[in-house]
């Protein structure tokens, strides 16, 4: 009986963790959709869906997966999580360096991470030589992250983001990982 209860408890824990984590590839939304609360437990500000072959120049800003990405629309993207997260990662292509700031529930800055300092731009065709698009940026082990702000050009229109993942187990220190694509 004790083993049975342990298995049930483990399965319930896994389902709760799964409900509080996920990967969003931004597929399934029409081009030019203003992203707000379309995804459960997330709220976006200053975010717009761009689609390859329509409003997205996929030759400079290739999606990491699928055909849709999110871009900063009119200012830095802000993402608020319904429950605090331990790890957040996404893939970025940018016209100028970007910074991600992580905040707790009281808007206290927990830490930040920036794109590769050697890359003024990582666009596929006209970016800094040697800099590849879809640079993964990761925040982990900062505590309970309730929101993030992603800033490139303060006026917006300076980066795309794809394959946002959150709530994954935080096994590494606060980090930046550079892709070798």
C-alpha positions in Angstrom: 0.0 0.0 0.0 2.8 2.4 0.8 4.4 1.8 -2.6 1.1 2.4 -4.3 0.6 5.7 -2.4 4.2 6.8 -3.3 3.5 6.1 -7.0 0.2 8.1 -6.9 1.9 11.0 -5.2 4.8 11.0 -7.7 2.3 11.0 -10.6 0.3 13.9 -9.1 3.5 15.9 -8.5 4.5 15.4 -12.1 1.2 16.5 -13.4 1.3 19.7 -11.3 4.8 20.4 -12.5 3.7 19.9 -16.1 0.8 22.3 -15.7 3.3 25.0 -14.5 5.9 24.5 -17.3 5.9 24.2 -21.0 7.4 25.1 -24.4 5.6 27.6 -26.6 6.5 27.6 -30.3 4.0 30.3 -31.2 2.5 28.2 -34.0 -1.2 28.2 -34.7 -1.8 32.0 -34.3 -2.4 34.2 -37.4 0.2 36.6 -38.6 0.2 40.0 -36.9 -1.7 38.7 -33.8 -1.0 41.0 -30.9 0.1 38.5 -28.2 -1.5 39.1 -24.8 -3.1 36.2 -22.9 -3.5 33.6 -25.6 -1.4 31.1 -23.7 -2.7 29.9 -20.3 -0.8 31.2 -17.3 1.2 33.8 -19.3 0.6 37.4 -20.1 2.6 39.2 -22.8 3.0 43.0 -23.4 4.5 44.6 -26.6 4.6 41.3 -28.5 3.4 40.4 -32.0 3.3 37.2 -34.0 5.2 37.3 -37.3 4.9 34.6 -39.9 7.5 33.5 -42.5 6.6 34.6 -46.0 4.1 37.2 -44.7 5.4 39.8 -42.3 8.6 38.0 -41.3 11.8 38.3 -43.4 12.8 34.6 -42.7 16.0 35.1 -44.7 17.3 37.4 -42.0 15.2 36.2 -39.0 14.7 32.4 -39.6 12.4 30.8 -37.1 14.0 28.3 -34.7 11.1 25.9 -35.5 7.9 26.2 -37.6 6.9 29.5 -39.3 5.9 31.8 -36.4 8.0 33.9 -34.1 7.3 36.7 -31.7 8.8 40.2 -32.1 9.1 43.2 -29.9 6.2 45.5 -30.9 6.5 49.1 -29.8 8.8 48.4 -26.8 10.5 45.7 -24.7 8.5 42.5 -24.4 7.3 41.8 -20.9 6.1 38.3 -19.9 4.4 37.6 -16.6 4.0 34.1 -15.3 0.9 33.0 -13.3 3.3 31.0 -11.0 7.0 31.6 -10.4 9.4 29.8 -12.7 12.9 28.5 -12.0 14.2 28.3 -15.6 13.3 30.3 -18.7 14.9 29.8 -22.2 14.2 31.1 -25.7 15.9 31.5 -29.0 16.6 35.0 -30.3 17.7 36.7 -33.6 18.4 40.4 -33.2 19.4 43.6 -35.0 21.1 44.9 -31.9 22.1 43.2 -28.6 19.4 42.2 -26.2 19.1 41.9 -22.4 16.6 39.8 -20.4 15.9 40.9 -16.9 14.2 38.6 -14.4 12.0 39.9 -11.6 10.3 38.4 -8.6 6.6 39.0 -7.6 7.5 42.3 -5.9 9.2 43.6 -9.1 12.7 43.2 -7.5 15.4 42.5 -10.1 16.8 39.0 -9.6 19.3 39.2 -12.4 19.8 39.7 -16.1 21.5 38.0 -19.0 22.6 39.6 -22.3 23.2 38.3 -25.8 26.7 37.4 -27.0 28.8 40.6 -26.5 30.7 39.8 -29.7 27.5 40.1 -31.8 26.2 43.5 -32.6 23.6 41.6 -34.7 23.0 37.9 -35.4 20.8 38.2 -38.4 21.3 35.3 -40.8 22.6 37.3 -43.8 23.7 40.7 -42.6 24.6 40.1 -39.0 28.0 40.2 -37.4 30.3 37.6 -39.2 30.5 34.5 -37.1 27.3 35.2 -35.2 24.5 32.8 -35.8 20.7 33.4 -35.6 18.5 31.8 -33.0 20.9 32.4 -30.1 19.6 30.5 -27.0 19.5 32.6 -23.8 18.7 30.9 -20.5 17.9 32.2 -17.0 18.2 29.7 -14.2 18.8 29.5 -10.4 17.7 33.0 -9.6 14.9 32.1 -7.4 11.2 32.5 -8.1 11.0 34.4 -11.4 7.5 36.0 -11.8 8.2 38.1 -14.9 10.9 38.9 -17.5 11.5 41.9 -19.7 13.4 41.5 -23.0 14.9 44.6 -24.4 16.6 45.3 -27.7 15.8 48.7 -29.2 13.6 50.5 -26.6 11.2 51.4 -29.5 10.8 47.8 -30.5 11.2 46.0 -33.8 14.7 44.8 -33.0 14.5 41.0 -32.3 12.5 37.8 -32.8 12.0 35.1 -30.2 11.0 31.5 -30.7 10.5 28.3 -28.7 10.0 29.8 -25.3 10.4 27.2 -22.5 9.8 27.7 -18.8 9.6 25.9 -15.6 12.2 23.3 -16.5 14.4 22.0 -13.7 17.1 24.5 -12.9 20.3 22.3 -13.0 22.8 24.9 -14.2 23.9 28.2 -12.8 22.5 31.5 -14.3 23.8 31.2 -17.7 24.1 32.2 -21.4 24.5 29.4 -23.9 25.8 30.3 -27.3 24.5 28.1 -30.2 26.6 26.4 -32.7 23.5 25.8 -34.9 
